[in-house]
Structure formats: structure tokens, C-alpha cells
């Protein structure tokens, strides 16, 4: 019997309370807020959010734009801020759930919380509601949505943000279900636009959609209360092969996916598909330093999904380079690291970087890891030198920053500080970081340092 997915999720969103959250979920949510706001500030000057801001030309409103660029109505603030948060592709990943949860949820919650003068506790609860809704839908399909050409952040993000904003606004179960249905009709995002400004636009548009969906639902706007499970509904429309589950009951608060899957916090400001190989080659270079000019070839063995996502083989801009395994390897060899300082057009176009990229080849590993079938069991890098030496990295199956190998608090702080420095922000970095890492104890959103509205 088909589960009443839309209605049951609406009931969950309307009924879940802060006291229901597992204790271990708080540190995950805190890290999600801190990491997202850090990369949002770092990305605020990028062309995508700045051109979106110019095109929208939003009037003054109740929500802060980019921690220091004026304010706007909450829907437009969520749109622009989420685009900035995803512009550098340095935001966290919900790997097994397909997508970047925080880059959609946090800007939507932050903007709407300012409109509602919400507490930190309500913001944390809204994040949990949004994440669990996103996870409930993503986990019902057996296949990776990337394989169909969907960008999961765009298609699931609009619904997740609708759930978060419905929670924040205290909607009834039926209103929340309508918000989800409205979010589903705004879901969008295709992988062909990776490596362009449109990829972060997917995240921004999803955040905006969530804010609008919850507001419309609160004001009596109608939508199908079976929009997610209907034969012509969301799951059927986006499923890569039609192998989705409509039989299992909806019990998101019985086994919290937030604790099961967590967040993978990015250590490097490039597509997550490069991170296992980056861990491998950087560890190798620590053990055996090499002269990049003496490298004859680099071969990376990675998953078939990565070979599709990492589509730029000889990038000429920093934006293109984020989706290039060739750049990631050349960057590691030339700079000995991969940080925000290397993600600029001048570095990408350096002759030594361009030369090295031409010596990198990528092969698809067709083996399947049952625990993570879309990503494969591990990545490995082989470096061949002109003198005949062959250097091989360790096999990397779990990246640093993954929820199974999380970054420590000090590592999170180092990334946050680096992001605020890159964004040339006047925001007090340490004070903001500490407030976000204890967000559930914040009296009102306005108390966040640097959040002037």
C-alpha cells in the first residue's frame, strides 16, 4: 500500500519538538550552520551572488545580505545568500543523501528567522526538520540522481527548505504538507550547468523556493497533499530508474538520519568528487616530496560518477577548475595544498599548472561498494616520474571531514577563519563562530555577531 508520504511528513514537521532531537544531532547542526555561514562570507564577492543581487535589485527588508551588504526581504536574502554559500563549492555535503544540505537550509532559515525574530533553538529545530525531510525523500530511491542528470541540491533542496521554513513558522500539519508540495513544484537543477554560475543558483533558488512555499501555505495557498508520492508526483518524476520506495512508513524521528548520515565538511574548496584523490596525493607528497617539473604522468582511479561530475579537463578559470580532477592533482603537486588561495584564475592559468593538467589522466573504477554504490570503494593516485619511479598513494575510501572521519573543532575554526579572511569580512570571526557552535542557546537571531539588519 502506498504510504501517504506528503501528509505524514507534514505531520512530522508540525509535531517535532526540540526535546525530540538526539543530543548528538546538536553538534552536527552547529557545524552545519558555522561551516555554511563561513563559506557564504567567503563567497560573497563571487560573480554569481553579486550578479544575482544586481539583477534582483531587492528593496530593503528584514534580512541581512551577506553579513554586510545591506538587507532585503527574506525570500531575496535567502536566494542571494544561498547562492553565495554555494559559489565556491566549499560547503558541506550530505554524501549518501545526494546534495549540499546546509547551503540551502541555513540561508533560508537565517533569513526567515530574522523576519520572525526567532530563537536559536527554533533555528536548530528547523534545520533538523529540513534535513530529515530531505533525507526521507533521497533515501527512498535506490539510484543516484546524478546518473539521471539531476542536481540533487536543487531538486531536494526546495522541499527541504520548505520543511525548514514550515517548522520555523509553526505551520499546521496540513499547511506543512502543502508547503512540501509547493516546494516540489519548484524543484530544479541539472548537472549540465556544473562549472558555471548556474550551479550555485540552484542552491539559491531552492532556498528562495522554501521560504516562498511556507509563506504561501500559511496564507491558504493550496497544493496536492499527495504531491510527493502521486504517480505523476515528485518521486516518480525525478527517479533515475523508477526504483523508489513508497511502501515503508514515514518515521523520520524514530531513526534520525541526521545522526546516521551527518554532514561531510569539505576540507578543500573544490568539488567533493576530488577529495579522496586529494587526500591520497597530499599524503603521498608529505612522505615523498617531488618536483612537479619532473612528473611524467599522474593517473587517478575514481568512481564512474566522479568521471561524469568532474567534466572540465583543462579549465581556464577558477570556477571551471572546481570540477576538474586534473586541476586538483596539478594544484596539489604545484602548491602542496588546495586552499582558497589557489582558487583564482591567475593560479589556474599558470603555465606549470596548465602543463601538469595535460599529464593527468582519470580512469573509472567500475567496482561497486555496497555501502556507497554511487561512489565506489576507494580512490588511488599513481604518479610516474621522468626517471622511471612510480609513486602510489594509499587507497582512500573515507575523506577527512566525512561524518565518519569528522574535522575537529579546531579544524572547523581554522576553515571558518580562513573563509572570513578570504571574504575580507569585518565580522568578528571568533565571536560569530562560538555563537554558531552553541546556536541552540542563542536568545534571538539578532544576537549573532555581525548580523546587522
C-alpha positions in Angstrom: 0.0 0.0 0.0 1.4 3.4 -1.0 2.4 5.5 2.0 0.8 8.9 2.4 4.2 10.5 2.2 3.3 14.1 1.9 0.8 14.1 4.7 3.0 12.1 7.1 5.9 14.4 6.5 3.7 17.3 7.2 2.6 15.7 10.5 6.3 15.2 11.4 7.2 18.8 10.6 4.3 20.2 12.6 4.8 17.8 15.6 8.5 17.6 16.1 9.9 19.4 19.1 13.3 20.4 20.3 13.1 17.9 23.1 12.8 15.2 20.4 16.3 15.9 18.9 19.0 13.4 19.9 21.8 15.0 21.8 24.4 14.1 19.2 22.5 15.9 16.5 23.2 19.3 18.0 27.0 19.3 17.2 26.2 18.3 13.6 23.7 21.1 13.2 26.0 23.6 14.9 28.8 22.6 12.5 26.4 22.9 9.5 25.5 26.5 10.4 29.1 27.6 11.1 30.5 26.0 8.0 27.8 27.3 5.8 28.0 30.9 7.1 31.8 30.8 6.8 31.7 29.7 3.1 28.9 32.2 2.5 31.0 35.1 3.7 34.0 33.8 1.7 31.8 33.6 -1.4 30.0 36.9 -1.1 32.2 38.7 -3.6 31.9 36.0 -6.3 30.3 36.9 -9.6 27.2 34.7 -9.1 25.8 36.3 -5.9 26.8 39.8 -7.0 25.2 39.5 -10.4 22.1 37.9 -8.9 21.9 40.7 -6.4 22.2 43.3 -9.2 19.6 41.6 -11.3 17.1 41.2 -8.5 17.9 44.7 -7.1 15.9 43.8 -4.0 14.3 46.6 -1.8 15.2 47.0 1.8 13.9 44.3 4.1 14.1 42.4 7.3 17.0 40.1 6.5 20.8 40.7 6.2 22.5 40.3 2.9 25.9 38.6 3.0 26.8 39.8 6.5 27.5 43.3 5.5 25.9 44.2 2.2 22.7 45.8 3.4 19.4 43.9 3.7 16.5 42.6 1.7 13.2 40.8 2.1 13.7 37.3 3.5 13.0 35.5 0.2 15.5 37.5 -1.8 18.1 37.4 1.1 17.8 33.6 1.2 18.2 33.4 -2.6 21.3 35.6 -2.7 22.9 34.3 0.5 22.5 30.6 -0.6 24.0 31.4 -4.0 27.0 32.9 -2.2 27.2 29.9 0.1 27.5 27.5 -2.9 29.5 29.8 -5.2 32.9 28.4 -4.0 31.7 24.8 -3.8 33.3 24.7 -0.4 30.1 24.0 1.5 29.3 20.7 3.2 28.0 17.6 1.5 25.4 15.1 2.6 27.2 12.4 0.6 24.9 9.4 0.9 21.8 11.7 0.7 22.9 13.4 -2.5 23.3 17.1 -2.2 24.5 20.1 -0.2 22.0 20.4 2.7 23.4 23.3 4.7 23.9 25.6 1.7 20.1 25.6 1.2 18.8 25.2 4.7 20.9 27.6 6.6 20.3 30.7 4.4 16.6 30.0 4.2 16.4 29.6 8.0 18.6 32.6 8.7 16.6 34.9 6.5 13.2 33.7 7.8 14.4 33.7 11.4 15.2 37.4 11.1 11.7 38.1 9.7 10.2 36.2 12.7 12.8 37.2 15.3 13.2 33.5 16.1 15.4 32.0 18.7 18.5 29.8 18.1 16.6 26.9 19.4 13.9 27.3 16.8 16.5 27.6 14.1 18.2 24.4 15.1 14.8 22.6 15.1 14.0 24.0 11.6 17.3 22.6 10.3 16.5 19.2 11.7 13.1 19.2 10.1 14.5 20.2 6.8 17.4 17.7 6.8 15.1 14.8 7.8 12.6 15.6 5.1 15.4 15.9 2.5 16.8 12.6 3.7 13.5 10.8 3.8 13.0 11.5 0.1 16.5 10.9 -1.1 16.8 7.6 0.8 13.6 6.2 -0.8 15.3 5.9 -4.2 17.8 3.1 -4.9 19.7 5.0 -7.6 21.9 8.1 -7.7 20.0 11.2 -9.1 23.3 12.4 -10.6 23.1 9.5 -13.0 19.9 11.0 -14.5 21.4 14.5 -14.8 19.6 16.0 -11.8 21.5 18.2 -9.3 20.2 16.8 -6.0 20.8 20.1 -4.2 18.2 21.8 -6.4 15.6 19.1 -6.6 15.6 18.1 -2.9 16.7 21.5 -1.6 13.4 23.3 -2.4 11.4 20.7 -0.5 13.9 20.6 2.4 13.9 24.3 2.7 10.1 24.3 2.6 10.1 21.9 5.5 12.6 24.0 7.5 10.6 27.2 7.0 7.3 25.5 7.7 8.8 24.4 11.1 10.1 27.8 11.8 6.7 29.4 11.1 4.9 26.8 13.2 2.6 25.6 10.4 -0.1 23.0 11.0 0.4 19.5 9.6 -1.8 20.3 6.5 -0.1 23.6 5.9 3.3 21.9 6.2 2.2 19.3 3.7 1.1 22.0 1.3 4.5 23.7 1.7 6.2 20.5 0.7 4.0 20.1 -2.4 4.7 23.8 -3.3 8.5 23.1 -2.8 8.3 20.0 -5.1 6.8 22.1 -7.9 9.8 24.4 -7.7 12.4 21.7 -7.7 15.0 22.1 -10.4 18.7 21.8 -11.3 20.6 19.9 -14.0 24.2 18.7 -13.9 25.0 20.2 -17.3 25.3 23.5 -15.6 28.1 22.4 -13.2 31.1 24.6 -13.5 29.0 27.7 -14.2 27.3 30.3 -12.1 24.1 28.4 -12.5 25.2 25.6 -10.2 25.2 27.9 -7.1 22.0 29.5 -8.4 20.4 26.0 -7.9 21.0 26.3 -4.2 19.9 29.9 -4.0 16.7 29.2 -6.0 15.9 26.2 -3.7 16.3 28.4 -0.5 14.1 31.1 -2.0 11.5 28.4 -3.0 11.4 27.1 0.5 10.7 30.5 2.0 8.0 31.2 -0.5 6.4 27.8 -0.2 6.0 28.1 3.6 4.6 31.6 3.4 2.1 30.6 0.7 1.0 27.6 2.6 0.5 29.7 5.7 -1.7 32.0 3.7 -4.0 29.3 2.4 -2.4 28.6 -0.9 -3.4 25.1 -1.9 -1.3 22.2 -3.3 -1.8 18.5 -3.7 -1.5 16.6 -0.4 -0.1 13.6 -2.3 2.4 15.6 -4.5 5.4 13.6 -3.4 4.0 10.0 -3.8 1.5 10.5 -6.6 2.2 8.5 -9.8 2.9 11.8 -11.5 4.4 13.4 -8.4 7.9 14.3 -7.3 9.5 10.9 -6.7 8.2 9.4 -9.9 9.3 12.5 -11.9 12.9 12.6 -10.7 13.7 8.9 -10.1 16.5 7.8 -12.4 15.1 4.3 -12.9 11.7 4.2 -11.1 13.1 2.1 -8.3 11.8 4.2 -5.4 10.1 3.0 -2.2 6.5 4.0 -1.5 5.8 1.2 1.0 7.9 2.0 4.0 6.3 4.0 6.7 7.4 7.6 7.4 9.1 7.7 10.8 11.9 10.2 10.5 12.1 10.8 14.2 12.4 7.2 15.2 15.8 6.7 13.5 17.3 10.1 12.9 19.1 10.2 9.5 20.8 13.4 10.7 22.8 11.2 13.1 23.1 8.3 10.7 24.5 10.2 7.8 25.5 13.5 9.3 27.5 16.1 7.3 30.7 15.8 5.4 32.6 19.1 5.9 34.8 20.0 3.0 38.5 20.4 3.7 39.2 21.6 0.1 37.4 24.3 -1.8 36.7 22.1 -4.9 34.1 19.5 -5.8 33.8 16.7 -3.3 34.5 14.2 -6.0 38.2 15.2 -6.0 38.6 14.9 -2.2 39.6 11.3 -1.8 42.2 11.7 -4.5 43.4 14.9 -2.9 43.8 13.2 0.4 45.8 10.5 -1.3 48.2 12.6 -3.3 48.8 15.2 -0.4 49.6 12.3 2.0 51.9 10.9 -0.7 53.7 14.2 -1.2 54.2 14.6 2.6 56.0 11.2 2.6 57.8 11.7 -0.7 58.2 15.3 -2.0 58.5 15.6 -5.7 59.5 18.3 -8.2 56.4 18.9 -10.4 58.6 19.6 -13.4 59.9 16.0 -13.2 56.4 14.4 -13.1 55.8 12.4 -16.3 52.2 11.5 -15.7 49.5 11.2 -13.0 46.8 8.6 -13.2 43.7 8.8 -10.9 41.4 5.9 -10.5 38.0 7.0 -9.2 34.3 6.2 -9.5 32.3 6.5 -12.7 30.1 9.1 -11.0 33.2 11.3 -10.4 34.2 11.0 -14.1 30.9 12.4 -15.1 30.7 15.2 -12.5 34.3 16.3 -13.0 33.7 17.4 -16.6 36.4 20.1 -17.0 39.7 18.6 -18.2 41.7 21.7 -19.0 40.0 24.5 -17.0 40.9 28.1 -17.6 39.0 29.7 -14.7 38.7 29.0 -11.0 35.0 28.3 -11.4 35.8 25.6 -14.1 38.7 24.3 -12.0 36.4 23.3 -9.2 35.1 20.5 -11.4 38.4 19.2 -12.6 40.3 16.2 -11.3 43.2 17.4 -13.5 43.3 20.7 -11.7 43.1 19.2 -8.2 46.1 17.0 -8.9 48.1 19.8 -10.5 47.2 22.1 -7.7 48.4 19.6 -5.1 51.7 19.0 -6.9 52.5 22.7 -7.6 51.2 24.3 -4.4 51.5 21.3 -2.0 47.9 22.0 -0.8 44.5 23.0 -2.1 43.1 26.1 -0.3 41.1 29.2 -1.2 44.4 31.0 -2.1 44.8 28.7 -5.0 41.3 29.0 -6.3 41.8 32.0 -8.6 42.0 32.5 -12.4 45.7 33.5 -12.2 46.8 30.3 -10.5 44.7 28.1 -12.8 46.3 29.7 -15.8 49.8 29.4 -14.6 52.0 27.6 -17.2 53.2 25.0 -14.8 49.6 24.2 -13.6 48.3 24.1 -17.2 51.2 21.8 -18.2 50.6 19.4 -15.4 46.9 19.2 -16.1 47.7 17.8 -19.5 49.7 15.0 -17.8 46.8 13.8 -15.6 44.5 11.0 -16.8 41.4 9.8 -15.0 40.0 6.3 -15.2 36.7 4.9 -13.9 36.8 2.2 -11.3 33.7 0.0 -12.1 33.9 -1.9 -8.8 30.9 -1.4 -6.5 30.9 -0.7 -2.8 27.6 -1.9 -1.3 27.8 0.8 1.4 28.2 3.5 -1.2 27.4 2.2 -4.7 27.5 5.5 -6.4 31.0 6.5 -5.3 32.9 3.2 -5.4 35.1 1.6 -2.8 38.1 3.9 -2.9 40.3 6.3 -5.0 44.0 5.9 -5.7 46.6 8.1 -7.4 49.7 6.9 -9.3 52.5 9.3 -10.1 55.1 8.4 -12.6 58.4 10.4 -12.7 60.6 11.0 -15.7 63.4 9.0 -14.0 61.1 5.9 -14.0 60.0 6.0 -10.4 56.4 5.1 -9.7 54.8 6.5 -6.6 51.3 5.3 -5.5 49.1 6.9 -2.9 47.2 4.9 -0.3 43.7 3.8 -1.2 41.3 6.3 0.2 37.8 5.3 0.9 36.9 7.9 3.6 37.8 11.6 3.2 38.9 13.8 6.0 35.8 15.8 7.0 33.4 12.9 6.3 30.9 12.3 9.1 32.8 9.0 9.8 36.1 11.0 10.0 35.0 14.4 11.0 37.1 17.6 11.3 37.8 18.5 14.9 36.6 21.8 16.4 39.9 23.5 15.8 40.0 22.4 12.2 36.5 23.8 11.8 37.6 27.0 13.3 40.7 27.2 11.0 38.5 26.8 8.0 36.0 29.4 9.3 38.7 31.9 10.0 40.2 31.3 6.5 36.8 31.8 4.9 36.2 35.1 6.7 39.7 36.3 5.8 39.1 35.4 2.2 35.8 37.3 2.3 37.5 40.4 3.7 34.8 40.5 6.3 34.7 42.9 9.2 32.6 40.4 11.2 34.3 39.3 14.5 35.2 35.8 13.4 35.8 34.1 16.7 32.7 35.6 18.4 30.5 34.6 15.4 32.0 31.1 15.3 31.4 30.5 19.0 27.8 31.7 18.8 27.1 29.4 15.9 28.7 26.4 17.7 26.2 27.0 20.5 23.3 28.1 18.4 20.6 26.3 20.4 21.4 28.6 23.4 21.1 31.8 21.4 18.2 34.0 22.7 17.3 35.6 19.3 18.9 35.5 15.9 19.7 39.3 16.1 22.3 38.4 18.8 24.6 36.7 16.2 27.7 38.9 15.9 27.9 40.8 12.7 24.2 40.1 11.7 23.0 43.7 11.4 19.6 44.1 9.8 
